[in-house]
Amino acid sequence: MAGISQARMAKLFYRLANSYSAGIDLLSIFQGEAKYGGATYRSQMGQVARGLSIGQTLSDSMRATNGYFPGLAVAIVEAGERGGRLEQSFQRLSHHYEELVKFRNRFLLSIAWPLFELVMAIVVIGLLILILGWITDMNQMEPFHWFGVNSWRPWQDFLMYVFLVLLFFGGMTTLVIGTLRGWFGKWPMDIALRIPLIGKTIESLALSRFAWTLSVAENAGMSAPDALQLAFESTQNHYYERYMEHCVGRVQANQQFFPVLNETGAFPPDFLLYVENGETAGQLAETMDRTAREMRDRAENNLKLISTIGFVMALLLVATLIGFTVITLYQRLYIDRFREFSNF
């Protein structure tokens, strides 16, 4: 079953914050939510309402939906219930998911044109194979052998090209999804983090989620081990999650985040400095909240730069293909013909 979308999460927690602060009980709120939206949404809200009606806490009722609500949201709600700060938890979750939606939309907008150019480049290459094949057939010339097989006709080259394009994008999709879900172990993420610019972007996104979650968990009154475990899980990055068990165990004995995170060697010095300053000043939640915004801004700036590089590369690729086509056609149709005529 697919989980609730980030956009719907933002709106739901916004309504929860407003209604709960106005004095409306949670059961009435979720009974109202169960009357609107799609069938799946109504069903899940109804299940939460039924849980509340039999005396379950909101976090337990959300957890009983079997993954419809993300673990981060459930944990923050549970922390708010324990600390008597449920309204603040709703507000923070609403703001968090609203920011995620805005960030996602800006990211998609920034890569829309480079992706369009990439698609156009792929189409141009395919048309190039077909058109040059058609021209050579019409003029009874030796066809281009794009893949080095002299016995192939142009349409066979084209089919091979389509197969290779599908194989490439299918392989890339499998690699990305498999890396995020840990299908291939930790080595793909280790390699990705070492790639210039891309690695820093992945790092900034993960640390932004880590810092924000740690900030909210601290504000919600969660224990240090629980807060740290939730922060590691929120990174959605196996490179950092590998240190979770060790760090949580160390924090249970030490209660200080900085020395525990520092000894892993996985966190950059500036991030560790923010953690140390926040703990020293007794304002870890506020410091981590600012750090989360800074890391998100870094990631967004890097994504803009990646988008610009992609735009230039796609533009150069298309221009190169067009130039190659023009030069090749000119040579085949005019220069070669002129030479043949001169030989007579």
N, C-alpha and C positions, 0 to 999 in steps of 0.2 A: 504494500500500500504506500502510495506517495505521501510524503509529509506536507504539512501546511507551507505555503509559499512565504517568502520573506515579506512581500508587500502586504499580504493578509495578516501576517504576524504583527506588523507595525500598526495596522489599523485596529486589530483586536486589542492589543495592549493599550493603545491610546483610549479606546472606549472603556476598557477595564479601569484604567487610572481615573478617568473622569467620573464614571459611575460609582466606583468604590469610594472615591473622595466625597461624593455627594451623599453617601450613606446608604446606597443600595446594596443589599446583601449579594454575595457571590452566586447563590442558587438562582435568584431572580435574574441576575445578569446573564448567566449561561442558558437559562430557559428562554430568555429573549433571543440570544444568539442562535439557538437551535431553530428559530423560525425563519431565518434568512440565509441566503447564499446557496451554493450548490448542494447536491445530495450528500456528498461525502462530508462537507463542512457541517451541515445540519446534523448528520449522524454522529460525528465526533463531539460536537458541542452538546448534543443530547446525552451522550455517554458521560461526559464530564458532569453535567447536571445531575444525572442519576447517581453518580458517585458522591457528589455533595449532599444529595438528599438522604443518603444512608449514613452520613457522618464522616465520610472520608475528607481528608484535607484536599485543598486544590491541587497541590503538587502530586499527591497520590492519584487523584482522579485524572490528571493530565498524563501521568506515567502509564496508567491503565489503557491508554489509547494505542499502545504498542508502536511507538515511534512516530505518531502523527505530529507530536510536538518535539522539537529538538531537545537533546539532553541539556544543553546550556540553559534554555528557557525554563525547563523544569527545575534545574538546580537553583537558579536565581530565585524563582518563586518560592521554593522550599526554604531557602535562606531567609527570604523576606518574612515568611511565616514564623520561623523560629525566632527571628530578631524583632518581630513586631513592626516590620517596615515594608509591609506588602505593597502599600501604595507607591512607595519609592521604587520598589522592584518593577512594578508595572510601568512607571514612567521611564526608567532606565532602559527597559527592554523595548519599549515603544521607540525611544530615540535611537537605540542601537540598530534596530531593524530598519528604521527609516533611513539612517545613514548608509546602511548596507545596500539598500535599494538605490539610493542616489549614486553611490560609488559604482555599482554594477551598471547603471544606465550611462554614466559618464564613460566608463570603460568600453562598453559596447559602441558608444558613439565615436570614441577615439579610434577604434579599429575598423569601423564600418568601411571607410574609404580604402584603406590598404587591403582589406579582404575582397572588396569589389575589384580592385586592380589585380589581385592574385587570381581571382576567378576569370577575369578577362584575359589574363596572360595564358592561363590554361586553355581557354577557348581559342585564343589566337594560334597557339601551337597546334591544336587539333585541326583548325581550319587550314593552317599552313600545310600540314601533311596532306589533307584532302585536295586542296587547290593545286598545289604543285604536282600532285599525282595526276589530277585531271588534265592539267596543262601539258605535262609530258606525254600523256596518252594521246591527246588531241594532235600534238605535233610530232608524234611518233619518235620521241626522244627517249634516251635511256632514263628510267625513273630514278628518283633519289632512293637510296637504301638507308633509311634512318637507323635501323638496328643491325646493319651489317649482313643481312640475309639477302643475297642477290636474287634468290628465287621468289621472294615475296612481292606481291602486288601492293599498290598504295593502300588499298582498303585493309590489307592484313597489317601493314604498319600502323594504321589508324587504330585498329582493334587492340593491338599490342600496347599502344600509347594509352588508350582508355583503361586497359587492365592495370598498367603500371601506376596511373594516377589514382585509381580506386585502391590499389594495394598500398600506396604511400599514405593516403589519408586514412585508410582503415588502420594501418599500422600505427600512425601517429595518435589516432583517437584511442586505440587500445593501450598505447604506452602511457598517455596522459591519465586516462581513467584508472589503469592498473597502478600507476605510481601513487595517485591520490588515495586509492583504496588498499595499498600495500600488497598487491598481487605479486610483485617482483622483489619483495623485500625492501631494504633501505637504500641499496646502492643507486637506483635511479635518482632519488631525491638528493643524495650526496653529490652526485655529478651535476645535477641542475643547479645546486647552490653555488657551484664553483664557476658557472658560466657568467662572464661579465654582464652586468646590467640585469639580466634575467634572474640571476641568483640573488642579487640585492633586492629585487622586487618581491620575490618569493619570501625572503627573509623579513622584509618590512611588513608584508601582509600577515605573516604568522605572528610576529612580535606585536603587531597592533592588536590582534585578537587576544593574545596572551595578556597584554597590559590592561586592556579594557575589562577582561573577565576578572583579573586580579583586583582591579579597582572596585568593580561592582560587588564582588564577593566580600571584600573588606568592608565596604559600606553596609552590606547586608548582615554583617556580624558572623560570617562563617568562620570556623576554626582555620588556623593557618594550614594544616595539612589538606583539608578539604578544598580550601581556596586554591592552593597550589595545584592540586590534582585537576581541578576544573579548568584552571588556566592552561595547563599542558594539553588537556583534551581539546580545548577550544582552538588550538593552533591548527588542527586538522593536518598536521605535518609529522610524518614518522621520524624525521630527523630529530625533532624535539621530544616527541613522545617516548623515545627510547630511554630518556633520562627521568621519566616521570616517577617510576617506582623508587629509584634510588633517592631522588630529591625529596619526595614526600616522606620517606622514612627518616631522612636526615633532619627535615624540618620538625618532625615530631619530637626530636630530641633537642633541637637548637632554637626553634621558633623564629629564627632570623633567615630571611630569604636571600640576602646578598651573598654570604659566604657559600651557601649551598649552590646557588646558580653559578657563582664564579668558578667553583671547582670543576664544573662540567666542561668548561672550555667551549661551550656551544653558543654562548650569548656574546654579542659585540660589546666592546668596552663602554661605549656611550650609553647603551641600554642598562648595563650593570651600574653605571654611575647614577643614573636616575633612580634605580632601585635603592642603592645605598643612601642617596640623599633623602629619599622619601622616608626610609626607615629611621634615619638619624633625626630628621625633623618631626617625626611622628605624623607625617602626612602622606603615607604611602598611597592611600586611595586617590587623593587629589593629584599626586605626582604621576601615578600610573594612568589616570584619565587624560592628562595633558600629553603623556608619552604616547598613548594610543592614537591621539589625533595627529601628533607629529609623524609617527610611523605610517599612518594612513596617507598623509600628505606626501611623504617620500615615495610611497608605492605609486601614488597617482602621477607624480612627476616622472617617475621612471617609465610608467606605462605610456605617457605622452611621448617620451623620447623614443621608446620602442616603436610606437605607432608612426612617428616621423621617419625613422630608419626604414621601417617596412614600406612606407609610402614611396620613398626614394628608390628602394631596391626594386619594387614592383614596377615603377615607372621606367627605370633603366632596362628591366627585363623586356617590357613591352616594346620599348624603343629599339632595343637590340634585335628583337624578332622581326619587327617591321623593316628595319634596315637590312637584315639578312635576306628577307624575302625579296625586297626590291633589287638588291645587288644580284642575287641568284637568278631571278627572272631576267634581268637585263643581260646577264652573261649568257644564259641558255638561249634566249630568244633573239639576241642581236649579235653579240660578240662571236659566239660559237657558229651561228649561221653565216656571219660575214667571213669567218675563217674558212668554212666549208666552201663558200662561193669563191673565195680567192684561190683556193687550191685547184679549182677547175681552170 
